[in-house]
Amino acid sequence: MSELPLAPLKRIAKSSGAERVSDEAVRELRDVVENIAEDLAKDAVTATKHTGRVTVKKEDVELVTR
């Protein structure tokens, strides 16, 4: 189940120097980014629960991305 739209990811790839990007490459990039985001979100939830809160804050995300 994909959540992220493809167009912004294609723009990111192009702004990173790619002249052309296949649709397959963009879909794979989306899958990788979603997996990384899901792992970070899970870690942020764990950090949030550890502090006794239920709301994930910016600081929780910053903590788990270090």
Secondary structure, 3 states (H helix, E strand, C coil): CCCCCHHHHHHHHHHCCCCCCCHHHHHHHHHHHHHHHHHHHHHHHHHHHHCCCCCCCHHHHHHHCC
